[in-house]
């Protein structure tokens, strides 16, 4: 038995039912057609294309829905121009306060256009565009927007100059949470640290802002504290006792002879045997009750 004839109005009614149930328009796939037993959308699409079952032919399901329901047809996307893209970008900046990126989603009042599809067209040279570009490059060239994919090279000397200026003004050294670099609009301390760590913008990688400041400006790096020795701890403790009249404990606060160091940090390093300390001990065990530091016990000679 030959398949029943179809009409354009009938297909549109079936598409409306599909959209109402699934909140999406049908495609020319094998998904079954609700309300038409034994049919799928691939068969209806073929009938529209080839002029079968009483249809005129030369069309498709995508073209029919684009023409009659305003559905975006991915097979026949409209041409794009750089001028139109910049108009959309300017409107976005005016509304959102920031420039769009390829991940900014749907472009308002652009008929279903997205920033990702625009970026793809700029890169691939489709839809009337020349290609070899991107949304970021277009905005960099035509709107002087900072392009994070093509940032200028940096040097340790430049970073240190910015850090010195920050220290002079703020009376402290910058961290990755210090925000923007005043002397370099668009640069951030977090971005600089990322470049040092990841080997970008002329750096080899495996470095960081705290390590650079520790190495070049003597700033204490919390993640890489300096080594300790029992001899140095004894010296600090003796100086503390001379000032205070008692031996230090983990509650004694900062170590005056070592900026950035505290007796709690020293005690923690001693207990965990790190930062150069070889055997676990503590400030409490290091000193006698109110007396002098414990001396090393002499090893008894082995009995023959």
C-alpha positions as CSV (number, residue, x, y, z in Angstrom):
1,X,0.0,0.0,0.0
2,X,1.6,3.3,-1.0
3,X,2.1,5.9,1.7
4,X,-0.6,8.5,2.2
5,X,-0.2,11.9,0.5
6,X,1.0,14.9,2.4
7,X,0.4,18.6,2.3
8,X,2.7,21.5,3.5
9,X,0.0,22.7,6.0
10,X,-0.2,19.2,7.4
11,X,3.6,19.0,8.0
12,X,3.5,22.4,9.6
13,X,0.7,21.3,12.0
14,X,2.7,18.2,12.9
15,X,5.8,20.3,13.5
16,X,3.9,22.7,15.8
17,X,2.7,19.7,17.8
18,X,6.3,18.4,18.1
19,X,7.5,21.9,19.2
20,X,4.7,22.1,21.8
21,X,5.5,18.7,23.3
22,X,9.3,18.9,23.2
23,X,10.0,22.6,23.2
24,X,12.1,22.2,20.1
25,X,11.5,22.1,16.4
26,X,11.9,18.7,14.6
27,X,14.9,17.9,12.4
28,X,15.2,15.6,9.4
29,X,16.1,12.6,11.6
30,X,14.4,9.3,12.4
31,X,12.5,10.6,15.4
32,X,8.9,9.5,15.1
33,X,6.2,11.9,14.0
34,X,3.5,12.4,16.7
35,X,0.1,12.1,15.2
36,X,1.2,10.2,12.1
37,X,1.5,6.5,12.7
38,X,4.6,4.7,11.2
39,X,6.2,8.0,10.0
40,X,9.4,9.7,11.0
41,X,10.8,13.1,10.2
42,X,13.4,11.7,7.8
43,X,10.6,10.4,5.5
44,X,8.8,13.8,5.6
45,X,12.1,15.6,4.9
46,X,12.8,13.4,1.8
47,X,9.3,13.9,0.5
48,X,9.8,17.7,0.7
49,X,13.2,17.4,-1.0
50,X,12.2,15.0,-3.8
51,X,8.5,16.0,-4.4
52,X,7.0,12.8,-3.2
53,X,3.5,12.1,-1.8
54,X,1.9,15.0,-3.5
55,X,4.5,17.6,-2.4
56,X,6.1,20.1,-5.0
57,X,9.7,19.2,-4.1
58,X,12.8,21.3,-4.0
59,X,12.4,22.1,-0.3
60,X,13.3,20.5,3.0
61,X,12.0,20.4,6.5
62,X,14.6,23.0,7.6
63,X,13.8,25.4,4.8
64,X,10.0,25.0,5.4
65,X,10.4,25.8,9.1
66,X,12.7,28.7,8.4
67,X,10.3,30.2,5.9
68,X,7.0,29.6,7.7
69,X,8.1,29.5,11.4
70,X,11.2,31.6,11.4
71,X,13.4,28.7,12.7
72,X,17.1,29.2,12.2
73,X,18.3,27.0,9.3
74,X,21.9,25.9,10.0
75,X,22.3,24.8,6.4
76,X,21.6,28.3,5.0
77,X,22.9,30.8,7.6
78,X,22.9,34.4,6.5
79,X,26.0,36.2,5.5
80,X,28.0,38.1,8.1
81,X,30.2,41.3,7.9
82,X,32.7,42.7,10.3
83,X,30.6,45.9,10.4
84,X,27.6,44.0,11.6
85,X,29.6,42.0,14.2
86,X,31.1,45.2,15.6
87,X,27.6,46.8,15.9
88,X,26.5,43.7,17.9
89,X,29.7,44.0,20.0
90,X,29.2,47.7,20.7
91,X,25.6,47.1,21.8
92,X,26.8,44.3,24.0
93,X,29.4,46.5,25.7
94,X,26.8,49.3,26.2
95,X,24.4,46.9,27.8
96,X,26.7,44.5,29.8
97,X,29.6,46.8,30.5
98,X,32.1,44.3,29.1
99,X,33.1,43.2,25.6
100,X,31.8,39.9,24.4
101,X,33.9,36.7,24.1
102,X,33.2,33.5,22.2
103,X,31.6,32.1,25.3
104,X,29.1,35.0,25.9
105,X,26.2,33.0,24.5
106,X,23.3,34.3,22.5
107,X,23.5,37.6,20.7
108,X,20.3,39.6,21.5
109,X,18.2,40.7,18.5
110,X,20.4,38.6,16.1
111,X,17.9,35.9,15.1
112,X,19.4,33.1,17.1
113,X,23.0,34.1,16.4
114,X,25.6,33.2,19.0
115,X,29.1,34.7,19.7
116,X,30.6,31.2,19.3
117,X,29.1,30.9,15.8
118,X,30.4,34.3,14.9
119,X,33.9,33.4,16.2
120,X,33.9,30.2,14.1
121,X,32.9,32.1,11.0
122,X,35.7,34.6,11.5
123,X,38.2,31.8,12.0
124,X,37.1,29.5,9.2
125,X,36.2,32.2,6.6
126,X,32.6,31.1,6.2
127,X,29.4,33.1,5.7
128,X,31.1,35.8,3.6
129,X,34.0,36.5,5.9
130,X,37.7,36.3,4.9
131,X,38.8,33.9,7.7
132,X,42.1,33.7,9.7
133,X,40.7,36.0,12.4
134,X,38.6,35.6,15.5
135,X,36.2,37.6,17.7
136,X,39.1,38.5,20.0
137,X,41.4,39.6,17.2
138,X,38.6,41.6,15.5
139,X,37.9,43.5,18.8
140,X,41.6,44.0,19.4
141,X,42.1,45.5,15.9
142,X,39.0,47.6,15.6
143,X,38.1,48.4,19.3
144,X,41.6,48.2,21.0
145,X,40.3,45.4,23.3
146,X,43.0,43.5,25.1
147,X,43.4,40.1,23.6
148,X,44.6,37.6,26.2
149,X,45.7,35.2,23.4
150,X,48.3,37.6,22.0
151,X,49.6,39.5,25.1
152,X,53.0,41.2,24.9
153,X,56.1,39.5,26.4
154,X,57.1,40.3,29.9
155,X,60.4,40.3,31.7
156,X,61.4,39.8,35.3
157,X,62.9,43.3,35.3
158,X,59.6,44.9,34.3
159,X,57.6,42.9,36.9
160,X,60.1,43.9,39.6
161,X,59.8,47.6,38.6
162,X,56.0,47.4,38.9
163,X,56.4,45.5,42.3
164,X,58.8,48.2,43.6
165,X,56.3,51.0,42.6
166,X,53.5,49.0,44.4
167,X,55.6,48.6,47.5
168,X,56.5,52.3,47.6
169,X,52.8,53.3,47.4
170,X,51.2,50.6,49.5
171,X,54.0,49.9,51.9
172,X,53.6,46.2,51.2
173,X,54.5,43.8,48.3
174,X,51.9,42.7,45.8
175,X,50.3,39.3,45.9
176,X,48.2,37.4,43.3
177,X,45.2,39.0,45.0
178,X,46.4,42.6,44.6
179,X,44.3,43.3,41.5
180,X,45.4,45.4,38.6
181,X,48.9,46.8,38.0
182,X,48.5,50.6,38.2
183,X,51.4,51.3,35.8
184,X,50.1,48.8,33.2
185,X,46.4,49.1,32.4
186,X,45.0,45.6,31.7
187,X,47.7,43.8,33.6
188,X,46.9,42.0,36.8
189,X,49.1,40.5,39.5
190,X,47.2,37.3,39.1
191,X,47.8,37.3,35.3
192,X,51.5,37.9,35.9
193,X,51.7,35.0,38.3
194,X,49.9,32.8,35.8
195,X,52.4,33.7,33.1
196,X,55.3,32.9,35.4
197,X,53.8,29.6,36.5
198,X,52.6,28.4,33.0
199,X,55.6,29.5,31.0
200,X,53.7,32.2,29.0
201,X,54.7,35.6,27.6
202,X,58.4,34.8,27.3
203,X,58.9,32.9,30.6
204,X,60.1,29.3,30.9
205,X,57.4,28.3,33.5
206,X,57.6,26.7,36.9
207,X,58.2,30.0,38.6
208,X,55.8,32.3,40.5
209,X,55.3,35.9,41.7
210,X,56.1,35.0,45.4
211,X,59.2,33.1,44.4
212,X,60.4,36.0,42.2
213,X,59.9,38.5,45.1
214,X,61.6,36.1,47.5
215,X,64.6,35.7,45.2
216,X,65.0,39.3,44.1
217,X,63.6,41.3,47.0
218,X,64.1,39.0,50.0
219,X,60.4,38.7,50.6
220,X,59.4,35.6,52.6
221,X,57.6,33.0,50.5
222,X,55.0,31.2,52.7
223,X,55.2,28.1,50.4
224,X,59.0,28.0,50.4
225,X,60.1,29.1,53.9
226,X,63.8,29.3,54.6
227,X,65.7,26.4,56.1
228,X,66.2,26.3,59.9
229,X,69.0,24.8,62.0
230,X,69.2,24.0,65.7
231,X,72.2,26.3,66.0
232,X,70.2,29.3,64.6
233,X,67.2,28.5,66.9
234,X,69.5,28.4,69.9
235,X,70.8,31.9,68.9
236,X,67.3,33.3,68.6
237,X,66.2,31.7,71.9
238,X,69.3,33.1,73.7
239,X,68.6,36.6,72.4
240,X,64.9,36.3,73.4
241,X,65.9,35.1,76.9
242,X,68.3,38.0,77.3
243,X,65.5,40.5,76.5
244,X,62.6,38.7,78.3
245,X,64.3,36.8,81.1
246,X,62.8,33.5,80.0
247,X,63.0,31.0,77.2
248,X,60.6,31.3,74.3
249,X,57.6,29.1,73.8
250,X,55.3,28.5,70.8
251,X,53.1,31.3,72.1
252,X,55.9,33.9,72.2
253,X,54.9,35.6,68.9
254,X,57.3,36.9,66.2
255,X,61.0,36.1,66.2
256,X,62.7,39.5,66.4
257,X,65.9,38.4,64.6
258,X,64.0,36.8,61.7
259,X,61.3,39.0,60.1
260,X,58.3,37.0,59.1
261,X,59.2,34.1,61.4
262,X,57.2,33.3,64.6
263,X,58.0,30.9,67.4
264,X,54.9,29.0,66.5
265,X,56.3,28.4,63.0
266,X,59.6,27.3,64.5
267,X,57.9,24.9,66.9
268,X,55.8,23.5,64.1
269,X,58.9,22.9,61.9
270,X,60.7,21.2,64.8
271,X,57.7,18.9,65.6
272,X,57.3,17.9,62.0
273,X,61.0,17.7,61.3
274,X,61.1,19.8,58.1
275,X,62.7,23.0,56.9
276,X,66.1,21.4,57.6
277,X,65.3,20.0,61.0
278,X,66.3,16.3,61.0
279,X,64.6,14.9,64.0
280,X,61.2,15.7,65.6
281,X,61.4,17.8,68.8
282,X,59.8,21.0,70.1
283,X,60.6,24.2,71.9
284,X,59.3,22.6,75.1
285,X,61.6,19.7,74.9
286,X,64.6,21.8,73.7
287,X,64.8,23.8,76.9
288,X,64.8,22.7,80.5
289,X,62.2,24.2,82.9
290,X,63.5,27.7,83.0
291,X,67.1,26.5,82.5
292,X,69.6,26.3,79.7
293,X,69.2,24.5,76.5
294,X,69.6,20.8,76.8
295,X,73.0,19.5,75.7
296,X,73.5,16.7,73.4
297,X,73.9,13.4,75.2
298,X,77.2,11.7,74.8
299,X,77.0,8.3,73.3
300,X,78.1,5.6,75.7
301,X,80.9,3.4,74.4
302,X,79.6,0.0,73.4
303,X,80.5,-2.8,75.8
304,X,83.0,-5.3,74.4
